[in-house]
Amino acid sequence: MKKSSGKKIFWTCLSFLTFGLFSLALISKNYWLNIFVIVLGMLINKKGSDALFIKKSFIAKSDMRRKNNL
């Protein structure tokens, strides 16, 4: 339980950092910084979505297993 809570905190903080960098890039008009933001967003989507959205990923995995068994 403690480990999953730590992962959730890490991915949440990284999500807020990514949003902050995106806002900073828009305000300062340094649009090249958005390349880094896109990479971070894809990393969060690929690796962190299971930790951030536990119930949603559990439902999606169970639906996928059910479809594969039919």
C-alpha positions as CSV (number, residue, x, y, z in Angstrom):
1,M,0.0,0.0,0.0
2,K,2.8,2.4,0.9
3,K,4.7,1.7,-2.4
4,S,1.7,2.5,-4.6
5,S,1.0,5.6,-2.6
6,G,4.5,6.8,-3.2
7,K,4.2,6.1,-6.9
8,K,1.0,8.0,-7.1
9,I,2.6,11.0,-5.4
10,F,5.6,10.9,-7.8
11,W,3.4,10.8,-10.9
12,T,1.1,13.5,-9.6
13,C,4.0,15.8,-8.9
14,L,5.5,15.1,-12.3
15,S,2.1,15.9,-13.9
16,F,2.0,19.2,-12.1
17,L,5.6,19.9,-13.1
18,T,4.7,19.2,-16.7
19,F,1.7,21.5,-16.6
20,G,3.9,24.2,-15.0
21,L,6.5,23.8,-17.7
22,F,3.8,24.0,-20.4
23,S,2.4,27.2,-18.8
24,L,5.9,28.7,-18.6
25,A,6.5,27.9,-22.2
26,L,3.3,29.7,-23.3
27,I,3.9,32.7,-21.1
28,S,7.6,33.2,-22.0
29,K,6.9,32.2,-25.7
30,N,9.7,29.6,-25.6
31,Y,7.8,27.1,-27.7
32,W,10.8,24.7,-28.0
33,L,10.3,23.9,-24.4
34,N,7.0,22.2,-25.4
35,I,9.0,19.4,-27.0
36,F,10.2,18.5,-23.5
37,V,6.6,18.8,-22.2
38,I,5.3,16.5,-24.9
39,V,7.9,13.9,-24.0
40,L,7.0,14.1,-20.3
41,G,3.3,13.9,-21.1
42,M,3.8,10.7,-23.1
43,L,5.9,9.3,-20.3
44,I,3.2,10.0,-17.8
45,N,0.6,8.5,-20.1
46,K,2.6,5.3,-20.8
47,K,4.1,4.6,-17.4
48,G,2.1,6.6,-14.8
49,S,-1.5,6.1,-15.8
50,D,-1.7,2.8,-13.9
51,A,-0.5,4.4,-10.7
52,L,-2.7,7.5,-11.2
53,F,-5.9,5.8,-12.3
54,I,-5.9,2.5,-10.4
55,K,-9.7,1.8,-10.6
56,K,-9.9,2.8,-14.3
57,S,-6.9,0.6,-15.3
58,F,-8.3,-2.3,-13.3
59,I,-11.7,-2.1,-15.1
60,A,-10.0,-1.7,-18.5
61,K,-7.8,-4.8,-17.8
62,S,-10.7,-6.9,-16.7
63,D,-12.7,-5.9,-19.8
64,M,-9.8,-6.8,-22.0
65,R,-9.5,-10.2,-20.4
66,R,-13.2,-10.8,-20.7
67,K,-13.1,-9.9,-24.5
68,N,-10.0,-12.2,-25.0
69,N,-11.8,-15.2,-23.4
70,L,-14.8,-14.9,-25.7
